[in-house]
Each structure stands twice: as structure tokens, then as C-alpha cells.
Amino acid sequence: MSSLSMTAETALSLARTSDAGVEKSVSALRAAGQEKNAGKIEEAAREFEAVFVSAMLQPMFEGIKPDATFGGGKGEEMFQSLMLSEYGKIISKTGQLGIADQVKAEMLRMQEGKTQ
């Protein structure tokens, strides 16, 4: 099973031993949940940055006509959006723009405010 299930089993066994065990089990469950959410938040922030960068690149390529020597035609026109999407993903992976980091920080701040 997942690590979260293993943590839940550990938490239950600790809870049976003492009241201090209950506190430890709750902390263990929260930590496991936060790690899982942090991964999802990181992924969502990177996706947002990739889409944003792709949208910013789109106008740069609108006026460029493909060279017939190396391709061109309807095929290149159709797949240009996919190419720009991949460019956005690659640029996002470098982390040089920092948009994903800012989005992640804001999402975590919003999540903390919601749980308090």
C-alpha cells in the first residue's frame, strides 16, 4: 500500500499504547498529508508556469513563416502549438523564471490560512 497507509497503521499502533502515542500519530498523519499536498502543489505550480510561458511565446512565433527547405506546410502550422507547449515545459523545468516558485508559495500560504 502507499506510505500514507503505512503511516496510518503506525499511528494506530502508537495510539493504542498511550495518550502521547495519539499525539504522535496525529503528527505523523499530518506530515504524510502535507508531503503529498506539497508534491501536488509543486506539480500544479510548474504546470501553470509552463502554460504561462507557452502563452507568452505564442505571439513571438505568429509572424514567422516556416522555411520550405526544412519543412513548412500545414503540418508545421498544426504542430506549432504543441512545440510551444513543450518549450514552455522545458523553460519551466529550468526554474529560471521563478513563476512556479511564487505560485507555489502563494498556494501554500492560502492553504495555511484555510486550515487555521
N, C-alpha and C positions, 0 to 999 in steps of 0.2 A: 504494500500500500504506500501511500505518499508519506512524506516526512511529517506532515501535519497530523495524520492518523497516529503515527508512532508517538508524536508529542502528546496527543490526547491520551493515549494509553499510559504513558509515563505520568502524565498529570493525574490521572485517576488513581494510579497506584500510590502516588505521593499523598493524595487527598485522603486515602484510607488510613494512612499512618498517623497523621496529626493535623492540627489546625495550621501549623506552619507549612505543612505539605499542601494545604489548599491554596495558600498564598503563592507558593512556588508554582503550582500547577496553573494558576491563572496567569502568572507572569510568563510561563513557558508558552501557553496558548496565544497570548497577545503577541509575543515575539515572533512566533511562527506566522501568525496572520499578517503582521507588519512586513515581514520579509517577502511574503507572497504579494502583498499590495505594492510594495516598493518596486518589485520587478514589473508589475503591470503598469505602474505609473511611469517607470523608465521607458518601457516599450511605447506607451501612448505618446510621451513627450518626443521621442525620436521619430515616430510616425508623423506627428504634427509638423516637426521641423522639415522632414522630407517633403511633405505635401506643400508646405510654405515655400521652400526653395524651388520646387518644381514650378509652382505658380509664378515665382519671380523670374525664372529662366524662360518661360513661355514667350513673353514679348521679345526677348533677345533673338529668338530663332524665327519669328514670323516673317521678317523681311529677307531672310537668307534663302536663296533658291539653290536646290541641290545641283551639284555638278553632274552632268550626264556621263562623264567619264567614269566616275566611281559609283554610279547608282542612279538615283533620282527616280522620277516617275511617281505613280500613285502609291506604290509600296512604301517608299520612303516617307511620303506625306502621311500615310496611315500610321506608321510605326514611330513617328517623331515624338508623339506624346508619351509612348512607352519608354523611349530613350531618355526623355526629360525626367520621367518618373525615376528611372534608375540613377540618373545623375543626382537627383535630389536625395536619394537614399545613400549614395556614396558620400556626398558632401555632408550629410547628417552624421554619418558614422565617424567622420574625422573629428567632430566636436569643435571645429574651429570657429563656427559662428556663435555658439553658446545659446542659441534659442532654446534648444531642448533642455538645457540646464535651468534656464529661467522658468520655463513652463513646468518642469518637474518641481522646482522649489515652490512655485505658486500652488500647484496641485497638493503638495504635502502640507503647505500652510493652510489651505482651505480644508483639507481633511482633518487636521489637528483642531481647527476651530469648530468643526462639526461635532467631534467626539467629546469636546469639553462641555 
